[in-house]
Amino acid sequence: MTIQSISTCHLAGKSSNAKILAWGITAVFPLILFFTGIYFKIILGDFPNDPDYAYLLNGINILRWHAPAQIDHPGTPVQLIAGLVSGFVWLIRTPFNGWISPADDVVLHPELYLLVIRLVLNALSSVALFALGWCIFRCTGS
């Protein structure tokens, strides 16, 4: 018996309405997580000792094909995400701002880039929570 057959066996007897209801219930908690993260950011603001800028600038290093300067802990995935998001935001901003290098644009507008990176990380956390809930539903059937 494969993992695929185990994960789909509990859904075989479920009606489509039950699947839709389960999908909706499973989606509630990630949405709560996403909007709670945004709400806490609004009411609490930035934390003064949070190393946001270190991840942002190391993300720019990665975007420029340089090794990140901070490699002393497992923050490299966050730095990779910061680099990818910064590159994407820079590409969107380029037609409206004229051509400016990504590093210069990040240094001139760091809060914009940090805001988008926070939203992407929050969304990724919510998607991961939904995927976990959906896998649990598929495996247990409830």
N, CA, C and O atoms as CSV, one atom per row, in Angstrom:
chain,resi,resn,atom,element,x,y,z
A,1,MET,N,N,0.840,-1.168,0.000
A,1,MET,CA,C,0.000,0.000,0.000
A,1,MET,C,C,0.893,1.242,0.000
A,1,MET,O,O,1.775,1.363,0.851
A,2,THR,N,N,0.683,2.152,-0.928
A,2,THR,CA,C,1.525,3.339,-1.046
A,2,THR,C,C,0.949,4.478,-0.216
A,2,THR,O,O,-0.191,4.420,0.246
A,3,ILE,N,N,1.760,5.510,-0.040
A,3,ILE,CA,C,1.299,6.688,0.696
A,3,ILE,C,C,0.136,7.333,-0.037
A,3,ILE,O,O,-0.804,7.807,0.600
A,4,GLN,N,N,0.180,7.362,-1.355
A,4,GLN,CA,C,-0.909,7.956,-2.132
A,4,GLN,C,C,-2.215,7.217,-1.883
A,4,GLN,O,O,-3.260,7.850,-1.730
A,5,SER,N,N,-2.176,5.885,-1.839
A,5,SER,CA,C,-3.409,5.132,-1.618
A,5,SER,C,C,-3.912,5.322,-0.195
A,5,SER,O,O,-5.121,5.323,0.037
A,6,ILE,N,N,-2.998,5.483,0.766
A,6,ILE,CA,C,-3.412,5.727,2.144
A,6,ILE,C,C,-4.056,7.101,2.260
A,6,ILE,O,O,-5.078,7.252,2.929
A,7,SER,N,N,-3.468,8.107,1.613
A,7,SER,CA,C,-3.984,9.467,1.765
A,7,SER,C,C,-5.295,9.683,1.031
A,7,SER,O,O,-6.060,10.570,1.409
A,8,THR,N,N,-5.576,8.915,0.010
A,8,THR,CA,C,-6.829,9.110,-0.714
A,8,THR,C,C,-7.929,8.168,-0.255
A,8,THR,O,O,-9.085,8.368,-0.628
A,9,CYS,N,N,-7.616,7.141,0.544
A,9,CYS,CA,C,-8.635,6.168,0.915
A,9,CYS,C,C,-9.718,6.788,1.776
A,9,CYS,O,O,-10.871,6.368,1.684
A,10,HIS,N,N,-9.400,7.763,2.604
A,10,HIS,CA,C,-10.408,8.374,3.457
A,10,HIS,C,C,-11.305,9.337,2.701
A,10,HIS,O,O,-12.410,9.628,3.157
A,11,LEU,N,N,-10.866,9.831,1.573
A,11,LEU,CA,C,-11.686,10.756,0.802
A,11,LEU,C,C,-12.585,10.042,-0.191
A,11,LEU,O,O,-13.490,10.662,-0.749
A,12,ALA,N,N,-12.363,8.764,-0.425
A,12,ALA,CA,C,-13.118,8.052,-1.447
A,12,ALA,C,C,-14.606,8.038,-1.136
A,12,ALA,O,O,-15.419,8.171,-2.050
A,13,GLY,N,N,-14.985,7.880,0.124
A,13,GLY,CA,C,-16.396,7.798,0.468
A,13,GLY,C,C,-17.037,9.137,0.763
A,13,GLY,O,O,-18.242,9.193,1.009
A,14,LYS,N,N,-16.276,10.215,0.748
A,14,LYS,CA,C,-16.806,11.541,1.090
A,14,LYS,C,C,-17.496,12.162,-0.113
A,14,LYS,O,O,-17.044,12.018,-1.249
A,15,SER,N,N,-18.611,12.862,0.154
A,15,SER,CA,C,-19.303,13.578,-0.918
A,15,SER,C,C,-18.539,14.860,-1.222
A,15,SER,O,O,-17.679,15.285,-0.450
A,16,SER,N,N,-18.861,15.458,-2.339
A,16,SER,CA,C,-18.168,16.699,-2.704
A,16,SER,C,C,-18.524,17.821,-1.745
A,16,SER,O,O,-17.696,18.696,-1.494
A,17,ASN,N,N,-19.740,17.816,-1.199
A,17,ASN,CA,C,-20.106,18.842,-0.216
A,17,ASN,C,C,-19.272,18.700,1.057
A,17,ASN,O,O,-18.861,19.702,1.643
A,18,ALA,N,N,-19.023,17.471,1.485
A,18,ALA,CA,C,-18.201,17.253,2.672
A,18,ALA,C,C,-16.767,17.704,2.414
A,18,ALA,O,O,-16.120,18.252,3.306
A,19,LYS,N,N,-16.270,17.480,1.207
A,19,LYS,CA,C,-14.916,17.915,0.874
A,19,LYS,C,C,-14.821,19.438,0.858
A,19,LYS,O,O,-13.838,20.014,1.324
A,20,ILE,N,N,-15.857,20.082,0.315
A,20,ILE,CA,C,-15.868,21.552,0.273
A,20,ILE,C,C,-15.948,22.118,1.677
A,20,ILE,O,O,-15.256,23.085,1.995
A,21,LEU,N,N,-16.783,21.526,2.523
A,21,LEU,CA,C,-16.888,21.970,3.912
A,21,LEU,C,C,-15.555,21.789,4.634
A,21,LEU,O,O,-15.116,22.682,5.358
A,22,ALA,N,N,-14.917,20.649,4.442
A,22,ALA,CA,C,-13.616,20.406,5.069
A,22,ALA,C,C,-12.572,21.385,4.555
A,22,ALA,O,O,-11.743,21.875,5.322
A,23,TRP,N,N,-12.610,21.666,3.268
A,23,TRP,CA,C,-11.669,22.623,2.691
A,23,TRP,C,C,-11.875,24.001,3.326
A,23,TRP,O,O,-10.910,24.680,3.677
A,24,GLY,N,N,-13.139,24.405,3.469
A,24,GLY,CA,C,-13.432,25.710,4.071
A,24,GLY,C,C,-12.997,25.793,5.519
A,24,GLY,O,O,-12.419,26.794,5.944
A,25,ILE,N,N,-13.274,24.735,6.282
A,25,ILE,CA,C,-12.868,24.726,7.689
A,25,ILE,C,C,-11.349,24.726,7.797
A,25,ILE,O,O,-10.786,25.398,8.661
A,26,THR,N,N,-10.694,23.983,6.935
A,26,THR,CA,C,-9.235,23.940,6.950
A,26,THR,C,C,-8.637,25.287,6.561
A,26,THR,O,O,-7.545,25.628,7.013
A,27,ALA,N,N,-9.332,26.051,5.736
A,27,ALA,CA,C,-8.818,27.347,5.285
A,27,ALA,C,C,-9.004,28.454,6.313
A,27,ALA,O,O,-8.343,29.488,6.227
A,28,VAL,N,N,-9.898,28.255,7.291
A,28,VAL,CA,C,-10.185,29.309,8.264
A,28,VAL,C,C,-8.952,29.640,9.094
A,28,VAL,O,O,-8.621,30.814,9.261
A,29,PHE,N,N,-8.271,28.635,9.613
A,29,PHE,CA,C,-7.134,28.886,10.502
A,29,PHE,C,C,-5.964,29.573,9.795
A,29,PHE,O,O,-5.368,30.478,10.378
A,30,PRO,N,N,-5.610,29.186,8.567
A,30,PRO,CA,C,-4.554,29.943,7.885
A,30,PRO,C,C,-4.951,31.397,7.612
A,30,PRO,O,O,-4.107,32.291,7.677
A,31,LEU,N,N,-6.217,31.636,7.309
A,31,LEU,CA,C,-6.656,33.023,7.101
A,31,LEU,C,C,-6.571,33.817,8.396
A,31,LEU,O,O,-6.168,34.980,8.396
A,32,ILE,N,N,-6.952,33.183,9.500
A,32,ILE,CA,C,-6.820,33.854,10.799
A,32,ILE,C,C,-5.355,34.166,11.078
A,32,ILE,O,O,-5.028,35.265,11.527
A,33,LEU,N,N,-4.470,33.204,10.812
A,33,LEU,CA,C,-3.032,33.432,11.003
A,33,LEU,C,C,-2.545,34.592,10.153
A,33,LEU,O,O,-1.809,35.450,10.641
A,34,PHE,N,N,-2.942,34.630,8.895
A,34,PHE,CA,C,-2.484,35.670,7.980
A,34,PHE,C,C,-2.929,37.055,8.453
A,34,PHE,O,O,-2.111,37.969,8.547
A,35,PHE,N,N,-4.215,37.212,8.750
A,35,PHE,CA,C,-4.717,38.527,9.143
A,35,PHE,C,C,-4.284,38.915,10.554
A,35,PHE,O,O,-4.151,40.104,10.847
A,36,THR,N,N,-4.065,37.946,11.426
A,36,THR,CA,C,-3.536,38.253,12.746
A,36,THR,C,C,-2.103,38.755,12.650
A,36,THR,O,O,-1.714,39.673,13.373
A,37,GLY,N,N,-1.319,38.158,11.761
A,37,GLY,CA,C,0.045,38.640,11.554
A,37,GLY,C,C,0.072,40.079,11.063
A,37,GLY,O,O,0.891,40.880,11.512
A,38,ILE,N,N,-0.819,40.401,10.146
A,38,ILE,CA,C,-0.903,41.784,9.649
A,38,ILE,C,C,-1.354,42.722,10.770
A,38,ILE,O,O,-0.807,43.812,10.939
A,39,TYR,N,N,-2.352,42.287,11.525
A,39,TYR,CA,C,-2.882,43.112,12.620
A,39,TYR,C,C,-1.805,43.391,13.671
A,39,TYR,O,O,-1.648,44.530,14.112
A,40,PHE,N,N,-1.060,42.347,14.074
A,40,PHE,CA,C,-0.003,42.551,15.068
A,40,PHE,C,C,1.088,43.476,14.544
A,40,PHE,O,O,1.640,44.270,15.305
A,41,LYS,N,N,1.400,43.387,13.283
A,41,LYS,CA,C,2.407,44.294,12.707
A,41,LYS,C,C,1.917,45.737,12.782
A,41,LYS,O,O,2.696,46.650,13.056
A,42,ILE,N,N,0.623,45.937,12.537
A,42,ILE,CA,C,0.068,47.289,12.577
A,42,ILE,C,C,0.074,47.837,13.998
A,42,ILE,O,O,0.492,48.973,14.220
A,43,ILE,N,N,-0.388,47.038,14.969
A,43,ILE,CA,C,-0.501,47.581,16.326
A,43,ILE,C,C,0.825,47.603,17.080
A,43,ILE,O,O,1.030,48.473,17.926
A,44,LEU,N,N,1.724,46.673,16.796
A,44,LEU,CA,C,2.986,46.619,17.530
A,44,LEU,C,C,4.124,47.357,16.842
A,44,LEU,O,O,5.050,47.825,17.505
A,45,GLY,N,N,4.066,47.465,15.531
A,45,GLY,CA,C,5.142,48.113,14.800
A,45,GLY,C,C,6.382,47.238,14.738
A,45,GLY,O,O,6.301,46.018,14.880
A,46,ASP,N,N,7.517,47.859,14.528
A,46,ASP,CA,C,8.774,47.128,14.433
A,46,ASP,C,C,9.343,46.860,15.813
A,46,ASP,O,O,9.107,47.614,16.758
A,47,PHE,N,N,10.089,45.783,15.912
A,47,PHE,CA,C,10.820,45.492,17.122
A,47,PHE,C,C,12.221,46.061,16.947
A,47,PHE,O,O,12.868,45.793,15.935
A,48,PRO,N,N,12.706,46.848,17.918
A,48,PRO,CA,C,13.985,47.537,17.720
A,48,PRO,C,C,15.180,46.600,17.573
A,48,PRO,O,O,16.171,46.978,16.948
A,49,ASN,N,N,15.118,45.410,18.119
A,49,ASN,CA,C,16.264,44.502,18.028
A,49,ASN,C,C,16.082,43.438,16.949
A,49,ASN,O,O,16.865,42.490,16.887
A,50,ASP,N,N,15.075,43.574,16.109
A,50,ASP,CA,C,14.820,42.597,15.065
A,50,ASP,C,C,15.819,42.807,13.929
A,50,ASP,O,O,15.983,43.933,13.460
A,51,PRO,N,N,16.489,41.746,13.479
A,51,PRO,CA,C,17.535,41.900,12.458
A,51,PRO,C,C,16.987,41.921,11.027
A,51,PRO,O,O,17.548,41.279,10.139
A,52,ASP,N,N,15.903,42.650,10.805
A,52,ASP,CA,C,15.300,42.700,9.467
A,52,ASP,C,C,16.287,43.158,8.408
A,52,ASP,O,O,16.363,42.574,7.327
A,53,TYR,N,N,17.036,44.196,8.717
A,53,TYR,CA,C,17.926,44.764,7.713
A,53,TYR,C,C,19.057,43.804,7.342
A,53,TYR,O,O,19.521,43.804,6.202
A,54,ALA,N,N,19.498,42.994,8.289
A,54,ALA,CA,C,20.544,42.015,7.970
A,54,ALA,C,C,20.040,41.029,6.921
A,54,ALA,O,O,20.761,40.704,5.979
A,55,TYR,N,N,18.800,40.550,7.079
A,55,TYR,CA,C,18.228,39.629,6.097
A,55,TYR,C,C,17.989,40.333,4.761
A,55,TYR,O,O,18.216,39.756,3.698
A,56,LEU,N,N,17.535,41.572,4.825
A,56,LEU,CA,C,17.279,42.331,3.592
A,56,LEU,C,C,18.566,42.541,2.808
A,56,LEU,O,O,18.600,42.303,1.601
A,57,LEU,N,N,19.612,42.980,3.471
A,57,LEU,CA,C,20.868,43.256,2.777
A,57,LEU,C,C,21.549,41.968,2.312
A,57,LEU,O,O,22.177,41.950,1.254
A,58,ASN,N,N,21.431,40.900,3.086
A,58,ASN,CA,C,21.960,39.619,2.619
A,58,ASN,C,C,21.143,39.087,1.458
A,58,ASN,O,O,21.680,38.412,0.580
A,59,GLY,N,N,19.848,39.384,1.443
A,59,GLY,CA,C,19.022,39.036,0.287
A,59,GLY,C,C,19.485,39.753,-0.964
A,59,GLY,O,O,19.472,39.185,-2.056
A,60,ILE,N,N,19.894,40.998,-0.807
A,60,ILE,CA,C,20.428,41.748,-1.946
A,60,ILE,C,C,21.764,41.145,-2.390
A,60,ILE,O,O,22.042,41.085,-3.588
A,61,ASN,N,N,22.587,40.701,-1.446
A,61,ASN,CA,C,23.826,40.009,-1.822
A,61,ASN,C,C,23.519,38.784,-2.667
A,61,ASN,O,O,24.165,38.555,-3.690
A,62,ILE,N,N,22.542,38.002,-2.248
A,62,ILE,CA,C,22.166,36.807,-3.007
A,62,ILE,C,C,21.609,37.193,-4.373
A,62,ILE,O,O,21.905,36.537,-5.371
A,63,LEU,N,N,20.808,38.250,-4.422
A,63,LEU,CA,C,20.261,38.726,-5.696
A,63,LEU,C,C,21.371,39.146,-6.653
A,63,LEU,O,O,21.230,39.008,-7.868
A,64,ARG,N,N,22.460,39.651,-6.119
A,64,ARG,CA,C,23.605,40.078,-6.930
A,64,ARG,C,C,24.611,38.952,-7.150
A,64,ARG,O,O,25.715,39.197,-7.636
A,65,TRP,N,N,24.242,37.721,-6.796
A,65,TRP,CA,C,25.074,36.521,-6.958
A,65,TRP,C,C,26.318,36.546,-6.087
A,65,TRP,O,O,27.365,36.028,-6.476
A,66,HIS,N,N,26.205,37.152,-4.902
A,66,HIS,CA,C,27.276,37.140,-3.914
A,66,HIS,C,C,26.832,36.274,-2.740
A,66,HIS,O,O,25.636,36.141,-2.479
A,67,ALA,N,N,27.772,35.701,-2.050
A,67,ALA,CA,C,27.442,34.898,-0.866
A,67,ALA,C,C,26.905,35.803,0.234
A,67,ALA,O,O,27.358,36.939,0.381
A,68,PRO,N,N,25.943,35.306,1.008
A,68,PRO,CA,C,25.467,36.123,2.126
A,68,PRO,C,C,26.558,36.293,3.170
A,68,PRO,O,O,27.364,35.389,3.391
A,69,ALA,N,N,26.580,37.447,3.807
A,69,ALA,CA,C,27.613,37.719,4.800
A,69,ALA,C,C,27.292,37.070,6.138
A,69,ALA,O,O,28.198,36.782,6.921
A,70,GLN,N,N,26.028,36.841,6.404
A,70,GLN,CA,C,25.625,36.260,7.685
A,70,GLN,C,C,25.272,34.788,7.469
A,70,GLN,O,O,24.210,34.466,6.934
A,71,ILE,N,N,26.170,33.905,7.889
A,71,ILE,CA,C,25.953,32.473,7.679
A,71,ILE,C,C,26.062,31.697,8.980
A,71,ILE,O,O,26.250,30.480,8.958
A,72,ASP,N,N,25.947,32.382,10.116
A,72,ASP,CA,C,26.195,31.737,11.397
A,72,ASP,C,C,24.975,31.045,11.998
A,72,ASP,O,O,25.076,30.482,13.088
A,73,HIS,N,N,23.838,31.067,11.330
A,73,HIS,CA,C,22.648,30.372,11.811
A,73,HIS,C,C,21.778,30.032,10.610
A,73,HIS,O,O,22.055,30.490,9.501
A,74,PRO,N,N,20.730,29.236,10.812
A,74,PRO,CA,C,19.943,28.779,9.650
A,74,PRO,C,C,18.975,29.823,9.112
A,74,PRO,O,O,17.791,29.531,8.940
A,75,GLY,N,N,19.444,31.012,8.848
A,75,GLY,CA,C,18.597,32.052,8.288
A,75,GLY,C,C,18.716,32.171,6.781
A,75,GLY,O,O,18.119,33.065,6.181
A,76,THR,N,N,19.473,31.289,6.166
A,76,THR,CA,C,19.694,31.384,4.731
A,76,THR,C,C,18.408,31.253,3.915
A,76,THR,O,O,18.273,31.971,2.925
A,77,PRO,N,N,17.451,30.380,4.265
A,77,PRO,CA,C,16.196,30.367,3.499
A,77,PRO,C,C,15.468,31.711,3.540
A,77,PRO,O,O,14.879,32.131,2.544
A,78,VAL,N,N,15.509,32.377,4.680
A,78,VAL,CA,C,14.877,33.698,4.767
A,78,VAL,C,C,15.628,34.688,3.885
A,78,VAL,O,O,15.012,35.542,3.247
A,79,GLN,N,N,16.940,34.579,3.845
A,79,GLN,CA,C,17.726,35.459,2.987
A,79,GLN,C,C,17.440,35.185,1.516
A,79,GLN,O,O,17.374,36.114,0.712
A,80,LEU,N,N,17.270,33.909,1.158
A,80,LEU,CA,C,16.911,33.572,-0.228
A,80,LEU,C,C,15.555,34.146,-0.599
A,80,LEU,O,O,15.390,34.705,-1.683
A,81,ILE,N,N,14.590,34.012,0.290
A,81,ILE,CA,C,13.260,34.576,0.041
A,81,ILE,C,C,13.351,36.092,-0.065
A,81,ILE,O,O,12.716,36.695,-0.931
A,82,ALA,N,N,14.137,36.712,0.811
A,82,ALA,CA,C,14.308,38.165,0.756
A,82,ALA,C,C,14.906,38.587,-0.578
A,82,ALA,O,O,14.480,39.587,-1.156
A,83,GLY,N,N,15.885,37.841,-1.072
A,83,GLY,CA,C,16.492,38.161,-2.368
A,83,GLY,C,C,15.504,38.001,-3.520
A,83,GLY,O,O,15.427,38.858,-4.400
A,84,LEU,N,N,14.749,36.903,-3.513
A,84,LEU,CA,C,13.766,36.680,-4.582
A,84,LEU,C,C,12.663,37.731,-4.567
A,84,LEU,O,O,12.285,38.267,-5.609
A,85,VAL,N,N,12.155,38.018,-3.380
A,85,VAL,CA,C,11.083,39.017,-3.274
A,85,VAL,C,C,11.610,40.393,-3.646
A,85,VAL,O,O,10.926,41.152,-4.332
A,86,SER,N,N,12.817,40.724,-3.203
A,86,SER,CA,C,13.388,42.032,-3.541
A,86,SER,C,C,13.570,42.173,-5.052
A,86,SER,O,O,13.283,43.226,-5.620
A,87,GLY,N,N,14.041,41.121,-5.689
A,87,GLY,CA,C,14.183,41.164,-7.148
A,87,GLY,C,C,12.851,41.333,-7.849
A,87,GLY,O,O,12.747,42.085,-8.817
A,88,PHE,N,N,11.834,40.639,-7.368
A,88,PHE,CA,C,10.503,40.748,-7.964
A,88,PHE,C,C,9.922,42.144,-7.767
A,88,PHE,O,O,9.361,42.722,-8.698
A,89,VAL,N,N,10.053,42.688,-6.552
A,89,VAL,CA,C,9.541,44.045,-6.283
A,89,VAL,C,C,10.302,45.060,-7.125
A,89,VAL,O,O,9.706,45.990,-7.668
A,90,TRP,N,N,11.608,44.884,-7.235
A,90,TRP,CA,C,12.404,45.805,-8.051
A,90,TRP,C,C,11.950,45.761,-9.514
A,90,TRP,O,O,11.834,46.803,-10.159
A,91,LEU,N,N,11.694,44.559,-10.033
A,91,LEU,CA,C,11.218,44.455,-11.424
A,91,LEU,C,C,9.881,45.158,-11.620
A,91,LEU,O,O,9.656,45.775,-12.661
A,92,ILE,N,N,9.004,45.075,-10.649
A,92,ILE,CA,C,7.708,45.750,-10.747
A,92,ILE,C,C,7.880,47.262,-10.655
A,92,ILE,O,O,7.178,48.003,-11.342
A,93,ARG,N,N,8.801,47.727,-9.821
A,93,ARG,CA,C,8.999,49.169,-9.628
A,93,ARG,C,C,9.790,49.837,-10.753
A,93,ARG,O,O,9.664,51.046,-10.947
A,94,THR,N,N,10.594,49.090,-11.492
A,94,THR,CA,C,11.492,49.665,-12.492
A,94,THR,C,C,10.783,50.507,-13.547
A,94,THR,O,O,11.265,51.601,-13.837
A,95,PRO,N,N,9.668,50.073,-14.141
A,95,PRO,CA,C,9.034,50.926,-15.158
A,95,PRO,C,C,8.520,52.260,-14.615
A,95,PRO,O,O,8.381,53.225,-15.367
A,96,PHE,N,N,8.241,52.315,-13.327
A,96,PHE,CA,C,7.674,53.533,-12.749
A,96,PHE,C,C,8.730,54.466,-12.174
A,96,PHE,O,O,8.475,55.660,-12.012
A,97,ASN,N,N,9.910,53.943,-11.864
A,97,ASN,CA,C,10.964,54.740,-11.232
A,97,ASN,C,C,12.133,55.028,-12.141
A,97,ASN,O,O,13.072,55.709,-11.731
A,98,GLY,N,N,12.108,54.539,-13.345
A,98,GLY,CA,C,13.300,54.642,-14.164
A,98,GLY,C,C,14.261,53.557,-13.741
A,98,GLY,O,O,14.021,52.864,-12.752
A,99,TRP,N,N,15.337,53.402,-14.471
A,99,TRP,CA,C,16.243,52.306,-14.145
A,99,TRP,C,C,17.155,52.714,-13.025
A,99,TRP,O,O,17.882,53.702,-13.126
A,100,ILE,N,N,17.117,51.955,-11.960
A,100,ILE,CA,C,18.008,52.130,-10.823
A,100,ILE,C,C,18.396,50.714,-10.387
A,100,ILE,O,O,17.587,49.792,-10.498
A,101,SER,N,N,19.586,50.538,-9.908
A,101,SER,CA,C,20.025,49.184,-9.542
A,101,SER,C,C,19.194,48.663,-8.369
A,101,SER,O,O,18.697,49.445,-7.559
A,102,PRO,N,N,19.046,47.345,-8.283
A,102,PRO,CA,C,18.264,46.792,-7.175
A,102,PRO,C,C,18.829,47.169,-5.805
A,102,PRO,O,O,18.070,47.466,-4.883
A,103,ALA,N,N,20.143,47.157,-5.669
A,103,ALA,CA,C,20.744,47.491,-4.374
A,103,ALA,C,C,20.442,48.933,-3.991
A,103,ALA,O,O,20.134,49.218,-2.834
A,104,ASP,N,N,20.530,49.839,-4.952
A,104,ASP,CA,C,20.245,51.239,-4.660
A,104,ASP,C,C,18.772,51.438,-4.306
A,104,ASP,O,O,18.451,52.199,-3.393
A,105,ASP,N,N,17.888,50.766,-5.014
A,105,ASP,CA,C,16.461,50.916,-4.734
A,105,ASP,C,C,16.114,50.355,-3.356
A,105,ASP,O,O,15.288,50.929,-2.646
A,106,VAL,N,N,16.735,49.246,-2.975
A,106,VAL,CA,C,16.482,48.680,-1.649
A,106,VAL,C,C,16.993,49.611,-0.562
A,106,VAL,O,O,16.330,49.791,0.460
A,107,VAL,N,N,18.157,50.202,-0.768
A,107,VAL,CA,C,18.706,51.115,0.237
A,107,VAL,C,C,17.868,52.384,0.327
A,107,VAL,O,O,17.721,52.948,1.412
A,108,LEU,N,N,17.318,52.841,-0.789
A,108,LEU,CA,C,16.480,54.047,-0.770
A,108,LEU,C,C,15.090,53.796,-0.194
A,108,LEU,O,O,14.498,54.701,0.395
A,109,HIS,N,N,14.557,52.581,-0.354
A,109,HIS,CA,C,13.189,52.267,0.090
A,109,HIS,C,C,13.149,50.952,0.865
A,109,HIS,O,O,12.428,50.035,0.472
A,110,PRO,N,N,13.906,50.841,1.955
A,110,PRO,CA,C,13.975,49.548,2.647
A,110,PRO,C,C,12.657,49.122,3.284
A,110,PRO,O,O,12.349,47.930,3.322
A,111,GLU,N,N,11.879,50.074,3.783
A,111,GLU,CA,C,10.631,49.709,4.461
A,111,GLU,C,C,9.622,49.100,3.500
A,111,GLU,O,O,8.860,48.215,3.890
A,112,LEU,N,N,9.603,49.553,2.260
A,112,LEU,CA,C,8.719,48.955,1.264
A,112,LEU,C,C,9.103,47.502,1.022
A,112,LEU,O,O,8.244,46.621,0.994
A,113,TYR,N,N,10.372,47.262,0.850
A,113,TYR,CA,C,10.848,45.906,0.604
A,113,TYR,C,C,10.610,45.004,1.810
A,113,TYR,O,O,10.209,43.850,1.655
A,114,LEU,N,N,10.855,45.525,3.013
A,114,LEU,CA,C,10.616,44.737,4.218
A,114,LEU,C,C,9.135,44.411,4.386
A,114,LEU,O,O,8.783,43.315,4.823
A,115,LEU,N,N,8.272,45.359,4.042
A,115,LEU,CA,C,6.829,45.126,4.134
A,115,LEU,C,C,6.403,43.983,3.215
A,115,LEU,O,O,5.649,43.101,3.626
A,116,VAL,N,N,6.879,43.997,1.985
A,116,VAL,CA,C,6.513,42.946,1.032
A,116,VAL,C,C,7.098,41.602,1.469
A,116,VAL,O,O,6.433,40.572,1.354
A,117,ILE,N,N,8.329,41.604,1.965
A,117,ILE,CA,C,8.945,40.360,2.441
A,117,ILE,C,C,8.148,39.797,3.614
A,117,ILE,O,O,7.913,38.590,3.680
A,118,ARG,N,N,7.729,40.661,4.542
A,118,ARG,CA,C,6.917,40.196,5.671
A,118,ARG,C,C,5.601,39.595,5.200
A,118,ARG,O,O,5.168,38.556,5.698
A,119,LEU,N,N,4.970,40.256,4.234
A,119,LEU,CA,C,3.701,39.725,3.713
A,119,LEU,C,C,3.899,38.371,3.035
A,119,LEU,O,O,3.073,37.472,3.191
A,120,VAL,N,N,4.981,38.223,2.289
A,120,VAL,CA,C,5.247,36.949,1.615
A,120,VAL,C,C,5.526,35.856,2.641
A,120,VAL,O,O,5.012,34.745,2.511
A,121,LEU,N,N,6.332,36.153,3.659
A,121,LEU,CA,C,6.603,35.150,4.696
A,121,LEU,C,C,5.337,34.780,5.454
A,121,LEU,O,O,5.129,33.614,5.792
A,122,ASN,N,N,4.492,35.767,5.722
A,122,ASN,CA,C,3.219,35.509,6.385
A,122,ASN,C,C,2.327,34.633,5.508
A,122,ASN,O,O,1.696,33.697,5.999
A,123,ALA,N,N,2.276,34.934,4.223
A,123,ALA,CA,C,1.469,34.134,3.303
A,123,ALA,C,C,2.015,32.710,3.184
A,123,ALA,O,O,1.237,31.756,3.145
A,124,LEU,N,N,3.327,32.554,3.125
A,124,LEU,CA,C,3.918,31.215,3.058
A,124,LEU,C,C,3.608,30.404,4.313
A,124,LEU,O,O,3.348,29.204,4.227
A,125,SER,N,N,3.634,31.046,5.466
A,125,SER,CA,C,3.276,30.355,6.711
A,125,SER,C,C,1.819,29.911,6.683
A,125,SER,O,O,1.494,28.807,7.120
A,126,SER,N,N,0.948,30.767,6.171
A,126,SER,CA,C,-0.465,30.425,6.088
A,126,SER,C,C,-0.713,29.284,5.111
A,126,SER,O,O,-1.516,28.393,5.387
A,127,VAL,N,N,-0.034,29.307,3.985
A,127,VAL,CA,C,-0.169,28.224,3.000
A,127,VAL,C,C,0.343,26.911,3.591
A,127,VAL,O,O,-0.262,25.860,3.378
A,128,ALA,N,N,1.446,26.963,4.327
A,128,ALA,CA,C,1.978,25.750,4.955
A,128,ALA,C,C,1.005,25.198,5.992
A,128,ALA,O,O,0.836,23.983,6.099
A,129,LEU,N,N,0.366,26.080,6.753
A,129,LEU,CA,C,-0.618,25.633,7.731
A,129,LEU,C,C,-1.817,24.993,7.039
A,129,LEU,O,O,-2.329,23.972,7.500
A,130,PHE,N,N,-2.266,25.584,5.940
A,130,PHE,CA,C,-3.373,24.994,5.190
A,130,PHE,C,C,-2.988,23.626,4.638
A,130,PHE,O,O,-3.770,22.679,4.729
A,131,ALA,N,N,-1.802,23.514,4.072
A,131,ALA,CA,C,-1.357,22.235,3.516
A,131,ALA,C,C,-1.279,21.166,4.601
A,131,ALA,O,O,-1.665,20.020,4.371
A,132,LEU,N,N,-0.786,21.532,5.774
A,132,LEU,CA,C,-0.729,20.592,6.879
A,132,LEU,C,C,-2.135,20.153,7.288
A,132,LEU,O,O,-2.381,18.961,7.474
A,133,GLY,N,N,-3.045,21.096,7.426
A,133,GLY,CA,C,-4.421,20.761,7.788
A,133,GLY,C,C,-5.090,19.884,6.754
A,133,GLY,O,O,-5.814,18.950,7.098
A,134,TRP,N,N,-4.851,20.181,5.485
A,134,TRP,CA,C,-5.463,19.388,4.419
A,134,TRP,C,C,-4.891,17.970,4.392
A,134,TRP,O,O,-5.625,17.004,4.182
A,135,CYS,N,N,-3.590,17.851,4.605
A,135,CYS,CA,C,-2.982,16.510,4.661
A,135,CYS,C,C,-3.531,15.715,5.838
A,135,CYS,O,O,-3.789,14.518,5.707
A,136,ILE,N,N,-3.711,16.358,6.976
A,136,ILE,CA,C,-4.283,15.667,8.134
A,136,ILE,C,C,-5.710,15.226,7.819
A,136,ILE,O,O,-6.106,14.113,8.165
A,137,PHE,N,N,-6.479,16.089,7.169
A,137,PHE,CA,C,-7.843,15.712,6.805
A,137,PHE,C,C,-7.848,14.535,5.838
A,137,PHE,O,O,-8.644,13.606,5.976
A,138,ARG,N,N,-6.956,14.585,4.866
A,138,ARG,CA,C,-6.906,13.481,3.886
A,138,ARG,C,C,-6.495,12.172,4.537
A,138,ARG,O,O,-6.990,11.108,4.165
A,139,CYS,N,N,-5.592,12.246,5.508
A,139,CYS,CA,C,-5.130,11.012,6.143
A,139,CYS,C,C,-6.120,10.461,7.163
A,139,CYS,O,O,-6.260,9.246,7.300
A,140,THR,N,N,-6.810,11.354,7.881
A,140,THR,CA,C,-7.707,10.885,8.929
A,140,THR,C,C,-9.156,10.826,8.485
A,140,THR,O,O,-9.942,10.059,9.042
A,141,GLY,N,N,-9.520,11.617,7.501
A,141,GLY,CA,C,-10.901,11.674,7.053
A,141,GLY,C,C,-11.792,12.522,7.917
A,141,GLY,O,O,-13.009,12.539,7.731
A,142,SER,N,N,-11.197,13.238,8.872
A,142,SER,CA,C,-11.993,14.132,9.711
A,142,SER,C,C,-11.168,15.352,10.087
A,142,SER,O,O,-11.656,16.234,10.794
